[in-house]
Amino acid sequence: MKQKTFQVPAGSRIAFQGEQGSFSQKAAHKIFGTRIEPVSCLSFEDVFNAVAHKKVECAVIPIENTLAGSIHQNFDLLAHHSLEIVGETFLRVEHNLIAHPGVGMRRIERIYSHPAALEQCKRLLRRLRKVEKISYYDTAGSVKLIRDQGMRNAAAIASEDAARIFGMKILRRRIEDDPENYTRFLALAQRKKFPAGGEKTSIVFGLKNEPGILFKALSVFALRNIQLTKIESRPIRGKPWEYLFYLDLQSDVRNRECVHALRHLRELAPYLKVLGSYPSL
């Protein structure tokens, strides 16, 4: 039977960005199960450092959203840190408008949430013209903020779990503009060995500035009928107009054709790193 998740012992500490009740925490439970100890972190950099410094066993980060696109900071952090992608999952993101119990819509003067959540709920927010929209570092954190500070004239946009955890009330459910709102999450661990049952391989590489070099690099996969499911380019800091390229391949890294393709790519790319080869849940 093919392994569908990266196994961790019960009670393992799993880091994620945001407060309890965030979508990242929900993704962590989906990948690793409910018998883990979720560890909330203030920033994505803190999440990566927690794994790198062995303060936690693994971590979960969002990497792209069907509406907002790629989370560029996390692509950059993947290249910078020596961590391994050991799994992925996808979550349907349902946003809710949340306030104190007993507070109605007419009392709301401000709405807090992560910038991406505010962007994904523009249709409702445009109708609330007199309500101030305020960006905050986390969806669940915005619920905690209005609870802890007793803001009875404010609301937050976050998950149903956040409303339950912080004892708040949902004023309106599923307020996102598009129901096809999904986020892809990656599970990270210390580099050891790629988990069995890999369905996807992620790599990052750099190329010389030569005519046709990107075409040649991508052709090593086309020649072997390896499907690319994601292509992303990111600027290299300190080197204007030079880029790193991130690819997701629909293949296990141990697959014979993938082995040959990566060997071929190494002949073209001065820098190449396999970020992980992993199952999808």
C-alpha positions in Angstrom: 0.0 0.0 0.0 1.4 3.4 -1.0 2.3 5.7 1.9 0.1 8.8 1.8 1.7 10.9 4.5 5.0 11.4 6.2 4.7 9.5 9.5 5.5 11.2 12.8 5.2 9.9 16.4 2.2 11.0 18.5 2.9 14.2 20.3 5.3 15.5 17.7 5.7 19.3 17.6 4.5 20.7 14.2 5.2 24.4 13.5 2.9 26.7 11.5 2.5 30.4 10.9 -0.4 32.1 12.7 -2.6 31.5 15.7 -4.5 28.4 16.8 -7.4 28.0 14.4 -5.5 29.1 11.3 -5.8 27.2 8.0 -2.2 26.2 8.3 -3.0 24.4 11.6 -5.9 22.6 9.9 -3.5 21.5 7.1 -1.1 20.2 9.7 -3.8 18.0 11.2 -4.8 16.8 7.7 -1.2 15.8 6.9 0.1 14.5 10.3 -3.1 13.6 12.1 -4.7 15.0 15.2 -2.3 13.5 17.8 0.3 16.2 17.2 1.3 19.3 19.2 0.7 22.4 17.0 3.3 25.1 17.5 2.2 28.6 16.3 4.9 31.0 15.0 4.7 34.7 14.3 6.3 34.6 10.8 7.2 32.2 8.0 10.9 32.8 8.8 10.2 31.6 12.4 8.6 28.4 11.0 11.6 27.5 8.9 14.0 28.3 11.8 12.0 26.2 14.2 12.6 23.1 12.0 16.2 24.1 11.1 17.1 24.4 14.8 15.2 21.2 15.8 12.8 23.0 18.0 10.0 21.1 16.2 9.9 17.9 14.2 8.2 19.3 11.1 6.3 22.3 9.8 3.5 23.2 7.4 3.5 26.2 5.2 1.1 27.6 2.5 2.8 27.8 -0.9 0.1 28.9 -3.3 -3.6 29.8 -3.5 -5.9 29.4 -6.5 -7.1 33.0 -6.2 -4.1 34.9 -4.7 -1.3 33.0 -6.5 2.1 32.0 -5.2 3.4 32.9 -1.7 6.8 34.2 -2.9 8.4 34.6 0.5 8.0 30.8 1.1 9.6 30.0 -2.3 12.6 32.1 -1.3 12.8 30.5 2.1 12.8 27.0 0.5 15.9 27.9 -1.5 17.6 29.5 1.5 17.1 26.7 4.0 18.2 23.1 3.9 14.8 21.6 4.6 13.0 18.8 2.8 9.4 18.8 1.5 7.9 15.6 2.7 4.3 16.0 1.8 1.6 18.3 0.5 -2.1 18.8 0.8 -4.9 21.1 -0.5 -7.5 22.8 1.6 -10.8 24.4 0.6 -10.6 27.9 2.2 -13.9 29.1 3.6 -13.8 32.6 5.1 -16.3 33.7 7.8 -17.1 37.1 9.2 -16.6 36.8 13.0 -17.5 39.0 15.9 -18.3 39.0 19.7 -21.4 37.1 20.7 -24.4 39.4 20.8 -22.8 41.9 18.3 -24.7 42.4 15.0 -23.7 43.7 11.6 -24.9 47.3 12.3 -22.3 47.7 15.1 -19.3 46.7 12.9 -17.0 49.7 12.1 -13.8 47.8 11.3 -12.9 44.4 9.8 -9.5 42.8 10.5 -7.8 40.0 8.6 -4.8 38.9 6.6 -4.4 40.9 3.4 -5.0 37.7 1.3 -8.3 37.1 3.1 -9.4 40.7 2.6 -8.5 40.3 -1.1 -10.5 37.1 -1.4 -13.7 38.7 0.1 -13.8 41.9 -1.9 -17.4 41.5 -3.0 -18.8 41.7 0.5 -16.3 44.3 1.7 -17.2 46.6 -1.2 -20.8 46.6 0.0 -19.7 47.6 3.4 -18.4 51.0 2.2 -18.4 52.7 5.6 -16.5 49.9 7.3 -12.7 50.2 7.6 -10.7 47.3 6.3 -7.5 46.7 8.3 -4.7 44.2 7.4 -3.3 42.0 10.1 -0.6 39.3 10.1 -3.0 36.3 10.4 -6.7 35.4 9.9 -7.0 33.5 13.2 -4.9 36.1 14.9 -7.4 38.8 13.9 -10.1 36.9 15.8 -7.9 36.7 18.9 -7.1 40.4 18.6 -10.7 41.6 18.6 -11.5 39.2 21.4 -8.5 40.1 23.6 -9.0 43.8 23.2 -12.8 43.7 23.6 -13.5 45.3 20.2 -17.3 45.0 20.1 -17.4 47.3 17.1 -15.0 45.2 15.0 -15.1 41.9 13.2 -12.5 39.5 11.7 -12.4 37.3 8.7 -11.2 33.8 9.5 -12.0 30.1 9.7 -14.9 28.5 11.6 -12.2 26.8 13.8 -10.9 30.2 14.8 -14.4 31.3 15.9 -14.8 28.2 18.0 -11.4 28.3 19.6 -11.7 31.9 20.7 -15.4 31.7 21.7 -16.6 34.2 19.1 -19.7 34.3 16.8 -20.0 33.9 13.0 -22.0 36.7 11.5 -21.8 35.5 7.9 -20.5 32.2 6.6 -18.5 31.5 3.4 -18.0 35.1 2.4 -15.2 34.5 -0.1 -15.9 35.7 -3.7 -15.1 32.4 -5.4 -16.0 29.0 -4.0 -13.1 27.5 -5.9 -10.7 28.9 -3.3 -8.0 26.4 -2.4 -4.6 26.7 -0.8 -1.8 24.2 -1.3 0.3 23.5 1.8 3.7 21.8 2.1 5.0 19.8 4.9 8.7 20.3 5.8 11.2 18.3 7.8 15.0 18.0 8.4 16.7 16.6 5.3 17.0 12.8 5.7 15.6 10.7 2.8 12.7 11.2 0.6 9.5 9.4 1.9 8.2 6.4 0.0 5.4 6.8 -2.4 6.5 10.1 -3.9 4.0 11.5 -6.5 5.7 14.8 -7.0 9.2 16.2 -7.0 10.1 19.8 -6.4 13.4 21.4 -7.5 15.0 24.8 -7.8 17.8 25.7 -10.2 19.8 28.5 -11.7 21.0 29.0 -15.3 23.7 30.9 -17.1 22.5 33.9 -19.1 22.7 32.2 -22.6 20.2 32.3 -25.5 17.7 29.4 -25.4 19.0 28.1 -22.1 15.6 27.9 -20.3 14.1 26.1 -23.3 17.0 23.6 -23.1 16.5 23.1 -19.4 12.7 22.5 -19.7 13.2 20.2 -22.6 15.0 17.6 -20.5 11.6 16.8 -19.0 9.6 17.0 -22.2 11.9 14.6 -23.9 11.1 12.0 -21.2 7.4 12.7 -21.0 7.6 14.1 -17.4 4.8 16.5 -16.7 5.5 19.9 -15.1 2.7 21.0 -12.7 4.3 24.3 -11.5 6.9 26.7 -12.9 7.9 29.8 -10.8 10.8 32.2 -11.2 12.2 34.3 -8.4 14.9 37.1 -8.6 18.2 36.4 -7.0 19.0 39.0 -4.4 22.1 41.0 -5.2 22.2 39.8 -8.8 19.9 42.1 -10.9 17.9 40.4 -13.7 19.1 36.9 -12.6 16.6 34.3 -11.5 16.1 31.0 -9.8 13.5 28.7 -11.3 11.2 26.4 -9.3 9.7 23.4 -10.9 7.2 20.7 -9.7 7.4 17.5 -11.6 4.8 14.8 -11.7 7.3 12.0 -10.8 9.0 10.3 -8.0 12.7 11.3 -7.8 13.6 7.6 -7.9 11.9 7.1 -11.2 14.4 6.1 -13.9 13.3 8.8 -16.3 13.4 11.5 -13.6 16.9 10.4 -12.6 18.1 10.8 -16.2 16.3 14.2 -16.6 17.9 15.6 -13.4 21.4 14.3 -14.5 20.8 16.1 -17.9 19.7 19.3 -16.2 22.8 19.3 -14.0 24.9 19.6 -17.2 23.0 22.9 -18.0 22.5 24.3 -14.5 25.3 25.6 -12.3 23.0 25.4 -9.3 20.4 22.7 -8.8 18.7 21.5 -5.6 16.0 18.9 -5.1 13.6 20.4 -2.5 11.7 17.2 -2.0 10.0 14.1 -3.5 6.8 13.4 -1.7 3.2 12.0 -1.6 0.1 14.2 -1.9 -2.7 13.9 0.6 
